[in-house]
């Protein structure tokens, strides 16, 4: 979808809106306010003294939270919600240009800006913005870095695409000098940010509906690395060759991190890793010298790597060893990232946002560490978008191999229309043909009934997907 600011009478607004926020006290309207990032930005603006309101297509826990904070939310999007008193309207790429509110905003000539560009505007209000980028792991790493910097006393503003119990939501407002934020790669939103420092976790195939080719993805991440301030830093995973290639464009300090066993010679490394069912312990090395022992209450080797990434960035922000140890010690995870949701008849229920093949594989590996060899993993899998289903079909099959039982739901369309050539049923059939114990079941009630009938004590039941598959777990309970 083209940015509205790139067309017609709105073109003249682009330069102004990309650089400055409206005066405090102005009325700001969010079209699609219930989204994970949008709701957080709305709360942040409200805390700064703006009069915030917005709309969404349906009520949710996010809209309820906004209303509890005094933010007016319209359920249902219609032209009547838009008034001349609005100084700025913000929308997401998930909202089409035919949306009645966008049409009315344009008719009234109210300044309009896309969410990613608005986050860029907000980043310029802070002296030091640290952006966490990559095709997966952003929310967890942003939260880890946020936890460390809170402990260091620099009073950071934090923005992430998920709930973080330590800050009571998805944002932590601050009038200080630091902003810690996710940098979304979709539609190159990461390039809108004014990054003093950055973390580049990985570069892999993703969002091919937008990028089309891996070469375009690589070029965008190289541009992101080049956007980091010459006075700043870029912490990059030395184990990911495409990320390292992108980092070569950085004009600032390039800081490498990795697992010690990968033998990359990275500046920061994790060694002596002990993966437990409820916690993980490792030694943080700096140039092969032990700095401290880290204890995490989240499982999985991927979270060790995320913790080292956060530690390396925090180090270059001036955080001391005590803050790193204490901050990561207080990190208990984020919403929908291996989030434990109770148990049923001795079977553990877990929800995870994993929607990229690498994420799915890492999450199921963590599930295996948690359940042990004696228990079964029952994965309830919902592919997020038809594009991923088509492009990553074989990759998903390889990623799901750790699961003992796989239930495939209908595909979550998100912003896409059904192309008719791929479905939950076709994916399940493909997985089964590759030797996986997979079956397709339509309808959350039917999935819950099936899983409830086969579960036994010691099982781990996990929902996987960035859509609404997490709604199955309450039905099972």
Secondary structure as the mmCIF struct_conf table of DSSP 4:
data_model
#
loop_
_struct_conf.conf_type_id
_struct_conf.id
_struct_conf.beg_label_comp_id
_struct_conf.beg_label_asym_id
_struct_conf.beg_label_seq_id
_struct_conf.end_label_comp_id
_struct_conf.end_label_asym_id
_struct_conf.end_label_seq_id
HELX_RH_3T_P HELX_RH_3T_P1 UNK A 4 UNK A 6
BEND BEND1 UNK A 7 UNK A 7
HELX_RH_3T_P HELX_RH_3T_P2 UNK A 8 UNK A 13
HELX_RH_AL_P HELX_RH_AL_P1 UNK A 14 UNK A 17
TURN_TY1_P TURN_TY1_P1 UNK A 18 UNK A 19
HELX_LH_PP_P HELX_LH_PP_P1 UNK A 21 UNK A 23
TURN_TY1_P TURN_TY1_P2 UNK A 24 UNK A 25
STRN STRN1 UNK A 27 UNK A 31
TURN_TY1_P TURN_TY1_P3 UNK A 32 UNK A 34
BEND BEND2 UNK A 35 UNK A 35
HELX_RH_AL_P HELX_RH_AL_P2 UNK A 36 UNK A 47
TURN_TY1_P TURN_TY1_P4 UNK A 48 UNK A 49
STRN STRN2 UNK A 51 UNK A 56
BEND BEND3 UNK A 57 UNK A 58
HELX_RH_AL_P HELX_RH_AL_P3 UNK A 61 UNK A 68
TURN_TY1_P TURN_TY1_P5 UNK A 69 UNK A 70
STRN STRN3 UNK A 72 UNK A 75
BEND BEND4 UNK A 76 UNK A 76
HELX_RH_3T_P HELX_RH_3T_P3 UNK A 79 UNK A 81
TURN_TY1_P TURN_TY1_P6 UNK A 84 UNK A 85
BEND BEND5 UNK A 87 UNK A 87
STRN STRN4 UNK A 88 UNK A 91
TURN_TY1_P TURN_TY1_P7 UNK A 93 UNK A 94
BEND BEND6 UNK A 95 UNK A 95
TURN_TY1_P TURN_TY1_P8 UNK A 97 UNK A 98
HELX_RH_AL_P HELX_RH_AL_P4 UNK A 100 UNK A 107
TURN_TY1_P TURN_TY1_P9 UNK A 108 UNK A 109
STRN STRN5 UNK A 112 UNK A 114
HELX_RH_AL_P HELX_RH_AL_P5 UNK A 115 UNK A 123
TURN_TY1_P TURN_TY1_P10 UNK A 124 UNK A 125
BEND BEND7 UNK A 126 UNK A 127
STRN STRN6 UNK A 128 UNK A 133
BEND BEND8 UNK A 134 UNK A 136
HELX_RH_AL_P HELX_RH_AL_P6 UNK A 138 UNK A 152
TURN_TY1_P TURN_TY1_P11 UNK A 153 UNK A 153
STRN STRN7 UNK A 157 UNK A 164
HELX_RH_3T_P HELX_RH_3T_P4 UNK A 165 UNK A 167
TURN_TY1_P TURN_TY1_P12 UNK A 168 UNK A 168
STRN STRN8 UNK A 169 UNK A 172
BEND BEND9 UNK A 175 UNK A 177
STRN STRN9 UNK A 178 UNK A 182
HELX_RH_3T_P HELX_RH_3T_P5 UNK A 186 UNK A 192
BEND BEND10 UNK A 193 UNK A 193
BEND BEND11 UNK A 196 UNK A 196
STRN STRN10 UNK A 197 UNK A 200
BEND BEND12 UNK A 205 UNK A 205
HELX_RH_AL_P HELX_RH_AL_P7 UNK A 208 UNK A 211
BEND BEND13 UNK A 213 UNK A 213
HELX_RH_AL_P HELX_RH_AL_P8 UNK A 214 UNK A 227
BEND BEND14 UNK A 228 UNK A 228
TURN_TY1_P TURN_TY1_P13 UNK A 230 UNK A 231
BEND BEND15 UNK A 232 UNK A 232
STRN STRN11 UNK A 233 UNK A 237
TURN_TY1_P TURN_TY1_P14 UNK A 238 UNK A 239
HELX_RH_AL_P HELX_RH_AL_P9 UNK A 241 UNK A 247
TURN_TY1_P TURN_TY1_P15 UNK A 248 UNK A 249
BEND BEND16 UNK A 251 UNK A 252
STRN STRN12 UNK A 253 UNK A 259
HELX_RH_3T_P HELX_RH_3T_P6 UNK A 260 UNK A 262
BEND BEND17 UNK A 267 UNK A 267
STRN STRN13 UNK A 268 UNK A 275
BEND BEND18 UNK A 277 UNK A 278
STRN STRN14 UNK A 280 UNK A 286
TURN_TY1_P TURN_TY1_P16 UNK A 287 UNK A 288
STRN STRN15 UNK A 289 UNK A 296
BEND BEND19 UNK A 297 UNK A 298
BEND BEND20 UNK A 300 UNK A 300
HELX_RH_AL_P HELX_RH_AL_P10 UNK A 301 UNK A 316
TURN_TY1_P TURN_TY1_P17 UNK A 317 UNK A 318
HELX_RH_AL_P HELX_RH_AL_P11 UNK A 321 UNK A 330
TURN_TY1_P TURN_TY1_P18 UNK A 335 UNK A 336
BEND BEND21 UNK A 337 UNK A 338
STRN STRN16 UNK A 339 UNK A 344
TURN_TY1_P TURN_TY1_P19 UNK A 345 UNK A 346
STRN STRN17 UNK A 347 UNK A 352
BEND BEND22 UNK A 356 UNK A 356
HELX_RH_AL_P HELX_RH_AL_P12 UNK A 357 UNK A 371
TURN_TY1_P TURN_TY1_P20 UNK A 372 UNK A 374
BEND BEND23 UNK A 375 UNK A 375
STRN STRN18 UNK A 377 UNK A 381
STRN STRN19 UNK A 384 UNK A 384
BEND BEND24 UNK A 385 UNK A 385
HELX_RH_AL_P HELX_RH_AL_P13 UNK A 386 UNK A 391
TURN_TY1_P TURN_TY1_P21 UNK A 392 UNK A 392
HELX_RH_AL_P HELX_RH_AL_P14 UNK A 393 UNK A 399
TURN_TY1_P TURN_TY1_P22 UNK A 400 UNK A 402
BEND BEND25 UNK A 404 UNK A 404
STRN STRN20 UNK A 405 UNK A 408
STRN STRN21 UNK A 412 UNK A 412
TURN_TY1_P TURN_TY1_P23 UNK A 414 UNK A 415
BEND BEND26 UNK A 420 UNK A 421
HELX_RH_AL_P HELX_RH_AL_P15 UNK A 424 UNK A 433
TURN_TY1_P TURN_TY1_P24 UNK A 434 UNK A 435
STRN STRN22 UNK A 438 UNK A 440
BEND BEND27 UNK A 443 UNK A 443
HELX_RH_AL_P HELX_RH_AL_P16 UNK A 444 UNK A 454
TURN_TY1_P TURN_TY1_P25 UNK A 457 UNK A 458
STRN STRN23 UNK A 460 UNK A 464
BEND BEND28 UNK A 466 UNK A 468
TURN_TY1_P TURN_TY1_P26 UNK A 469 UNK A 470
HELX_RH_AL_P HELX_RH_AL_P17 UNK A 471 UNK A 476
#
